[in-house]
Amino acid sequence: MTGTDDILEPQPPVLLPPWHTPEREALQEQARRFATDEVLPVANELDPQKGEIPASLLARLAELGYFGITVPAEQGGLGLGVFEYCMVSEELARAWMSTASILARSQGLGTAVPDADRRHELMARSARGDWIGAIALSEPDAGSDLAGVSTRAVRDGDEWVVTGRKRWCGNAKAADFIQVLVRERDPGPGESRSAGLVNLLLEKERGEFPAGLSGSPIDKIGYHGFLTWDLTFDGVRIPAENVIDEARAAREESAAEGEEAKQAGFAEAQKFLNTARVHTAARAVGLARAALEDSIRYLQEREQFGHPIGDFQALRFAVAEMAAQIEQSRAFYRQVAHLLDLGLPVHKEASMVKLEATEMSVRVTNQAMQLHGGNGYTTERQVERHWRDARLTTIFEGTSEIQKRIISDRLLPRSPLG
């Protein structure tokens, strides 16, 4: 029998040129230790119970500065880029995807309000982990087609009154705020279907719903760590000034004026969307890596026909293919993250890496389940968690089909007949 002393531990990825810097290496090692020593034990305990990320773990994420990785240093953040944000998120997702996902609900989210002083105050709170939010976009009849949003916001004096339903709102009750996409008016003749949509900022207390808002948690098969909600807005009141406008905030922060300022605002709004897609790719890589590393250990432990099953060529080749696919997606997300940090337009590339990395993660975690045999189809092993969570990555932040549409629309013009 193979003893535990004979097990060769899988080696995690290292930063090599051109991406390596001493600062990045130190950050990666810190995130890896934290994920292994603190996140993974909590995940193994709470995920089977569909438990939420405990406050103590949120406090540790805040202490390490991970809620403000991309927040400027002068506003209390680490002042780093999308590259570092994704690098840390891969490490966290390797342990529990929810901890990587909760980071996306900070990083300056819910801070693009009109008043500059308040914007800076909220940005500092975001960096400290005191301003963690939720985003209410989808509805029962509006998911990929957000132009179909029907939740209404009507002005009543110095307030908005919001009525309607939202679905798939993760972290809604535990959040400090909910960013809600609403319709203030119907589009006029010749206008885009998205005309009249507004993002409103609903401030709230953690663990509570404000007056007029109720919700029921959706029973998911995976992606535990925080609850996902079906929300009903019944006359919820939001101050009139609580309008979120990423492009406007970027213009006001920019020293440029006129057309340059408009372009800066548009670029900032595009960067937000692209960053979310690259971040999803990094999380998908973390999940696939977890499945691979768990499989490498299992193939050495499990014996059949007098040998560790890792001696059999068919299984060894499966491991080789899994590793190659993971490395390919990692290289791709690092490249796109780097281009984002340079301020280059990567709308097509962000969709490409989201598509490729998430579909890869489904394939690799599925193969890992197969390598584990019957043991993989139990809750005794972590591989089933990676498999369940990976399946979601092809759906949220824009389905694979939406990413294909974005990519193809930038490569192939439609005919007049289309």
SULZI-V319022 format. One record per pair of residues at least 24 apart in sequence whose C-alpha atoms are under 10 Angstrom apart, sorted by the first residue. I is the first residue (numbers start at 1). J is the second residue. Records with the same first field share a line. If there is no record, write none. Layout:
I = J ; J
//
This chain:
1 = 301 ; 302 ; 303 ; 306 ; 307 ; 308
2 = 300 ; 301 ; 302 ; 303 ; 307 ; 308
3 = 300 ; 301
4 = 297 ; 300 ; 301
6 = 300 ; 301
7 = 296 ; 297 ; 298 ; 299 ; 300 ; 301
8 = 296 ; 297 ; 300
9 = 293 ; 294 ; 296 ; 297 ; 300
10 = 292 ; 293 ; 294 ; 295 ; 296 ; 297
11 = 293
12 = 91 ; 289 ; 290 ; 293
13 = 91 ; 289 ; 327 ; 330
15 = 87
19 = 83 ; 334 ; 335 ; 338
23 = 84
24 = 80 ; 83 ; 84 ; 87 ; 88
27 = 64 ; 84 ; 87 ; 88
28 = 84 ; 87 ; 88 ; 89 ; 90 ; 91
29 = 88 ; 91
30 = 64 ; 88 ; 91
31 = 61 ; 64 ; 66 ; 87 ; 88 ; 89 ; 90 ; 91 ; 92
32 = 87 ; 88 ; 89 ; 90 ; 91 ; 92 ; 94 ; 95
33 = 91 ; 92
34 = 60 ; 61 ; 64 ; 91 ; 92 ; 95
35 = 88 ; 89 ; 90 ; 91 ; 92 ; 93 ; 94 ; 95 ; 96 ; 99 ; 100
36 = 91 ; 92 ; 94 ; 95 ; 96
37 = 95
38 = 95
39 = 92 ; 93 ; 94 ; 95 ; 96 ; 99
40 = 92 ; 93 ; 94 ; 95 ; 96 ; 382
41 = 95 ; 96
42 = 95 ; 96 ; 225
43 = 95 ; 96 ; 97 ; 98 ; 99 ; 224 ; 225 ; 382 ; 385
44 = 95 ; 96 ; 379 ; 380 ; 381 ; 382 ; 385
46 = 224 ; 225
47 = 96 ; 98 ; 222 ; 223 ; 224 ; 225 ; 226 ; 382 ; 385
48 = 222 ; 224 ; 379 ; 380 ; 382 ; 385
49 = 224 ; 225
50 = 219 ; 220 ; 221 ; 222 ; 223 ; 224 ; 225 ; 226 ; 227
51 = 224 ; 225 ; 226 ; 227
52 = 98 ; 171 ; 174 ; 224 ; 225 ; 226 ; 227
53 = 96 ; 98 ; 99 ; 102 ; 224 ; 225 ; 226 ; 227
54 = 225 ; 226
57 = 99
58 = 99 ; 102 ; 103 ; 129
59 = 128 ; 129 ; 130
60 = 129
61 = 99 ; 100 ; 102 ; 103 ; 128 ; 129
62 = 103 ; 126 ; 127 ; 128 ; 129 ; 130
63 = 128 ; 129
64 = 128
65 = 127 ; 128 ; 129
66 = 100 ; 102 ; 103 ; 104 ; 106 ; 107 ; 127 ; 128 ; 129
67 = 102 ; 103 ; 104 ; 105 ; 106 ; 107 ; 108 ; 125 ; 126 ; 127 ; 128 ; 129 ; 130 ; 131 ; 132
68 = 103 ; 104 ; 106 ; 107 ; 108 ; 123 ; 124 ; 125 ; 126 ; 127 ; 128 ; 129
69 = 103 ; 106 ; 107 ; 108 ; 127
70 = 106 ; 107 ; 108 ; 127
71 = 106 ; 107 ; 108 ; 123 ; 124 ; 126 ; 127
72 = 107 ; 108 ; 123 ; 124 ; 127
73 = 124 ; 127
74 = 120 ; 124
75 = 120 ; 121 ; 122 ; 123 ; 124 ; 125 ; 126 ; 127 ; 128
76 = 120 ; 121 ; 123 ; 124 ; 125 ; 126 ; 127 ; 128
77 = 107 ; 108 ; 123 ; 124 ; 125 ; 126 ; 127 ; 128
78 = 127
79 = 127
80 = 341
81 = 337 ; 338 ; 340 ; 341 ; 342
82 = 271 ; 275 ; 276 ; 278 ; 279 ; 334 ; 336 ; 337 ; 338 ; 339 ; 340 ; 341 ; 342
83 = 275 ; 278 ; 279 ; 282 ; 333 ; 334 ; 335 ; 336 ; 337 ; 338 ; 339 ; 340 ; 341
84 = 334 ; 337 ; 338 ; 341
85 = 275 ; 278 ; 279 ; 282 ; 337
86 = 275 ; 276 ; 278 ; 279 ; 280 ; 281 ; 282 ; 283 ; 286 ; 330 ; 333 ; 334 ; 337
87 = 279 ; 282 ; 283 ; 286 ; 330 ; 333 ; 334 ; 337
88 = 279 ; 282 ; 283 ; 286
89 = 279 ; 280 ; 281 ; 282 ; 283 ; 284 ; 285 ; 286
90 = 279 ; 280 ; 281 ; 282 ; 283 ; 284 ; 285 ; 286 ; 287 ; 288 ; 289 ; 290 ; 330
91 = 282 ; 283 ; 285 ; 286 ; 287 ; 289 ; 290
92 = 282 ; 283 ; 286 ; 287
93 = 280 ; 282 ; 283 ; 284 ; 285 ; 286 ; 287 ; 288 ; 289 ; 290 ; 386 ; 389
94 = 282 ; 283 ; 284 ; 285 ; 286 ; 287 ; 288 ; 289 ; 290 ; 291 ; 293 ; 386
95 = 286 ; 287 ; 289 ; 290 ; 382 ; 386
96 = 223 ; 224 ; 225 ; 283 ; 286 ; 287 ; 290 ; 385 ; 386 ; 389
97 = 223 ; 224 ; 225 ; 280 ; 283 ; 284 ; 286 ; 287 ; 385 ; 386 ; 389 ; 390
98 = 223 ; 224 ; 225 ; 226 ; 283 ; 389
99 = 224 ; 225 ; 226 ; 283
100 = 279 ; 280 ; 282 ; 283 ; 286
101 = 170 ; 223 ; 225 ; 226 ; 279 ; 280 ; 283
102 = 132 ; 133 ; 134 ; 170 ; 171 ; 225 ; 226
103 = 129 ; 132 ; 133 ; 279
104 = 132 ; 133 ; 134 ; 275 ; 276 ; 279 ; 280
105 = 129 ; 131 ; 132 ; 133 ; 134 ; 135 ; 170 ; 171 ; 175 ; 177 ; 178
106 = 130 ; 131 ; 132 ; 133 ; 134
107 = 131 ; 132
108 = 132 ; 133
109 = 133 ; 134 ; 135 ; 177 ; 178 ; 179 ; 244 ; 246 ; 272
110 = 134 ; 135 ; 176 ; 177 ; 178 ; 179 ; 199 ; 200 ; 201 ; 202 ; 203 ; 242 ; 243 ; 244 ; 245 ; 246
111 = 179 ; 201 ; 242 ; 243 ; 244 ; 245 ; 246 ; 249
112 = 201 ; 242 ; 243 ; 244 ; 245 ; 246 ; 247 ; 248 ; 249 ; 250
113 = 200 ; 201 ; 241 ; 242 ; 243 ; 244 ; 245 ; 246 ; 248 ; 249
114 = 241 ; 242 ; 243 ; 244 ; 245 ; 246 ; 248 ; 249 ; 252
115 = 241 ; 242 ; 249 ; 252
116 = 249 ; 252 ; 253
119 = 249
129 = 176
130 = 175 ; 176
131 = 175 ; 176 ; 177 ; 203 ; 206
132 = 171 ; 172 ; 174 ; 175 ; 176 ; 177 ; 178 ; 206
133 = 170 ; 171 ; 172 ; 173 ; 174 ; 175 ; 176 ; 177 ; 178 ; 179 ; 201 ; 202 ; 203 ; 204 ; 206
134 = 169 ; 170 ; 171 ; 172 ; 173 ; 174 ; 175 ; 176 ; 177 ; 178 ; 179 ; 180 ; 202 ; 228
135 = 166 ; 168 ; 169 ; 170 ; 171 ; 172 ; 175 ; 177 ; 178 ; 179 ; 180 ; 181 ; 199 ; 201
136 = 165 ; 166 ; 167 ; 168 ; 169 ; 170 ; 172 ; 178 ; 179 ; 180 ; 181 ; 182 ; 199 ; 200 ; 229 ; 230 ; 231
137 = 165 ; 166 ; 167 ; 168 ; 169 ; 179 ; 180 ; 181 ; 182 ; 199
138 = 165 ; 166 ; 167 ; 168 ; 169 ; 180 ; 181 ; 230
139 = 164 ; 165 ; 166 ; 167 ; 168 ; 169 ; 181 ; 230 ; 231
140 = 165 ; 166 ; 167 ; 168 ; 230
141 = 165 ; 166 ; 167
142 = 166 ; 167
143 = 167 ; 168 ; 396 ; 398 ; 399
144 = 395 ; 396 ; 397 ; 398 ; 399 ; 401 ; 402
145 = 194 ; 398 ; 402
146 = 181 ; 193 ; 194 ; 197
147 = 183 ; 192 ; 193 ; 194 ; 195 ; 196 ; 197
148 = 183 ; 193 ; 194 ; 197
149 = 181 ; 182 ; 183 ; 193 ; 194 ; 197
150 = 181 ; 182 ; 183 ; 184 ; 185 ; 186 ; 197
151 = 180 ; 181 ; 182 ; 183 ; 184 ; 197 ; 232 ; 233
152 = 181 ; 182 ; 183 ; 184 ; 185 ; 186 ; 197 ; 198 ; 233 ; 235
153 = 181 ; 182 ; 183 ; 184 ; 185 ; 197 ; 198 ; 200 ; 235 ; 236 ; 237 ; 238
154 = 182 ; 183 ; 184 ; 185 ; 235 ; 237
155 = 184 ; 237 ; 238 ; 239 ; 240
156 = 237 ; 238 ; 239 ; 240
157 = 239 ; 240
158 = 237 ; 238 ; 239 ; 240 ; 241
159 = 236 ; 237 ; 238 ; 239 ; 240 ; 241 ; 242
160 = 184 ; 200 ; 235 ; 236 ; 237 ; 238 ; 239 ; 240 ; 241 ; 242 ; 243
161 = 212 ; 233 ; 234 ; 235 ; 236 ; 237 ; 238 ; 239 ; 240
162 = 200 ; 212 ; 213 ; 232 ; 233 ; 234 ; 235 ; 236 ; 237 ; 238
163 = 212 ; 213 ; 232 ; 233 ; 234 ; 235 ; 236 ; 237
164 = 213 ; 231 ; 232 ; 233 ; 234 ; 235 ; 236
165 = 213 ; 214 ; 215 ; 230 ; 231 ; 232 ; 233 ; 234
166 = 215 ; 229 ; 230 ; 231 ; 232 ; 233
167 = 215 ; 216 ; 217 ; 218 ; 228 ; 229 ; 230 ; 231 ; 232
168 = 217 ; 218 ; 227 ; 228 ; 229 ; 230 ; 231 ; 396
169 = 215 ; 217 ; 218 ; 227 ; 228 ; 229 ; 230 ; 231
170 = 217 ; 218 ; 223 ; 225 ; 226 ; 227 ; 228 ; 229 ; 230
171 = 206 ; 207 ; 217 ; 225 ; 226 ; 227 ; 228 ; 229
172 = 204 ; 206 ; 207 ; 208 ; 209 ; 215 ; 217 ; 226 ; 227 ; 228 ; 229 ; 230 ; 231
173 = 204 ; 205 ; 206 ; 207 ; 208 ; 209 ; 210 ; 214 ; 215 ; 216 ; 217 ; 226 ; 227 ; 228 ; 229 ; 231
174 = 204 ; 205 ; 206 ; 207 ; 208 ; 209 ; 226 ; 227
175 = 203 ; 204 ; 205 ; 206 ; 207 ; 208 ; 209
176 = 202 ; 203 ; 204 ; 205 ; 206 ; 207 ; 208
177 = 201 ; 202 ; 203 ; 204 ; 205 ; 206
178 = 202 ; 203 ; 204
179 = 203 ; 242 ; 243 ; 244
180 = 243 ; 244
181 = 244
198 = 243 ; 244 ; 245
199 = 242 ; 243 ; 244 ; 245 ; 246
200 = 238 ; 239 ; 240 ; 241 ; 242 ; 243 ; 244 ; 245
201 = 238 ; 239 ; 240 ; 241 ; 242 ; 243 ; 244
202 = 236 ; 237 ; 238 ; 239 ; 242 ; 243
203 = 238 ; 239 ; 242
210 = 236 ; 237
211 = 235 ; 236 ; 237
212 = 236 ; 237
213 = 237
220 = 388
221 = 385 ; 388 ; 389 ; 392
222 = 384 ; 385 ; 386 ; 387 ; 388 ; 389 ; 390 ; 391 ; 392
223 = 385 ; 386 ; 388 ; 389 ; 390 ; 391 ; 392 ; 393
224 = 385 ; 388 ; 389
245 = 269
246 = 270 ; 272
267 = 343 ; 344 ; 345
268 = 343
270 = 345 ; 346 ; 347
271 = 340 ; 341 ; 343 ; 344 ; 345 ; 346 ; 347 ; 350
272 = 340
273 = 347 ; 350 ; 351 ; 397
274 = 336 ; 337 ; 340 ; 345 ; 346 ; 347 ; 348 ; 349 ; 350 ; 351 ; 354
275 = 336 ; 337 ; 340 ; 341 ; 346 ; 347 ; 350
276 = 350 ; 351 ; 354 ; 397 ; 398
277 = 333 ; 337 ; 347 ; 349 ; 350 ; 351 ; 352 ; 353 ; 354 ; 355 ; 393 ; 396 ; 397 ; 398 ; 403
278 = 332 ; 333 ; 334 ; 335 ; 336 ; 337 ; 340 ; 349 ; 350 ; 351 ; 352 ; 353 ; 354 ; 355 ; 357
279 = 333 ; 337 ; 350 ; 353 ; 354 ; 397
280 = 333 ; 350 ; 353 ; 354 ; 355 ; 357 ; 358 ; 393 ; 394 ; 396 ; 397
281 = 329 ; 330 ; 332 ; 333 ; 334 ; 350 ; 351 ; 352 ; 353 ; 354 ; 355 ; 356 ; 357 ; 358 ; 359 ; 360 ; 361 ; 393 ; 394
282 = 329 ; 330 ; 332 ; 333 ; 334 ; 337 ; 353 ; 354 ; 357 ; 358
283 = 354 ; 357 ; 358 ; 361 ; 389 ; 390 ; 393
284 = 326 ; 329 ; 330 ; 354 ; 356 ; 357 ; 358 ; 359 ; 360 ; 361 ; 362 ; 365 ; 386 ; 389 ; 390 ; 391 ; 392 ; 393 ; 394
285 = 325 ; 326 ; 327 ; 328 ; 329 ; 330 ; 333 ; 357 ; 358 ; 360 ; 361 ; 364 ; 390
286 = 326 ; 330 ; 361 ; 386 ; 390
287 = 326 ; 358 ; 361 ; 362 ; 364 ; 365 ; 383 ; 385 ; 386 ; 387 ; 388 ; 389 ; 390 ; 393
288 = 322 ; 323 ; 325 ; 326 ; 357 ; 358 ; 360 ; 361 ; 362 ; 363 ; 364 ; 365 ; 366 ; 367 ; 368 ; 383 ; 386 ; 387 ; 390
289 = 322 ; 323 ; 326 ; 327 ; 330 ; 361 ; 364 ; 365 ; 386
290 = 364 ; 365 ; 368 ; 382 ; 383 ; 385 ; 386 ; 387
291 = 322 ; 361 ; 364 ; 365 ; 366 ; 367 ; 368 ; 369 ; 382 ; 383 ; 384 ; 385 ; 386 ; 387 ; 390
292 = 318 ; 319 ; 320 ; 322 ; 323 ; 326 ; 364 ; 365 ; 367 ; 368 ; 369 ; 371 ; 383
293 = 319 ; 323 ; 368 ; 383
294 = 368 ; 372 ; 381 ; 382 ; 383
295 = 319 ; 365 ; 367 ; 368 ; 369 ; 370 ; 371 ; 372 ; 376 ; 383
296 = 368 ; 371
298 = 368 ; 371 ; 372 ; 375 ; 376 ; 381
299 = 371 ; 372
302 = 372
309 = 371
310 = 371
315 = 367 ; 370 ; 371
316 = 371
318 = 364 ; 367 ; 368 ; 371
319 = 364 ; 367 ; 368 ; 371
321 = 364 ; 367
322 = 360 ; 361 ; 363 ; 364 ; 365 ; 367 ; 368
323 = 364
325 = 356 ; 357 ; 360 ; 361 ; 363 ; 364
326 = 357 ; 360 ; 361 ; 364
328 = 356 ; 357 ; 360
329 = 353 ; 354 ; 355 ; 356 ; 357 ; 358 ; 360 ; 361
330 = 357
332 = 356 ; 357
333 = 357
347 = 406 ; 407 ; 410
348 = 403 ; 404 ; 406 ; 407 ; 408 ; 409 ; 410 ; 411
349 = 403 ; 406 ; 407
350 = 403 ; 406 ; 407
351 = 398 ; 400 ; 402 ; 403 ; 404 ; 405 ; 406 ; 407
352 = 400 ; 403 ; 404 ; 406 ; 407
353 = 403
354 = 393 ; 394 ; 397 ; 398 ; 399 ; 400 ; 403
355 = 393 ; 394 ; 395 ; 398 ; 399 ; 400 ; 401 ; 402 ; 403 ; 404 ; 407
356 = 394 ; 400 ; 403
357 = 390 ; 393 ; 394
358 = 390 ; 391 ; 392 ; 393 ; 394 ; 395 ; 399 ; 400
359 = 390 ; 391 ; 393 ; 394 ; 400
360 = 390 ; 394
361 = 386 ; 387 ; 389 ; 390 ; 391 ; 393 ; 394
362 = 386 ; 387 ; 388 ; 389 ; 390 ; 391 ; 392 ; 393 ; 394
363 = 387 ; 390 ; 391
364 = 390
365 = 389 ; 390 ; 391
366 = 390 ; 391
//
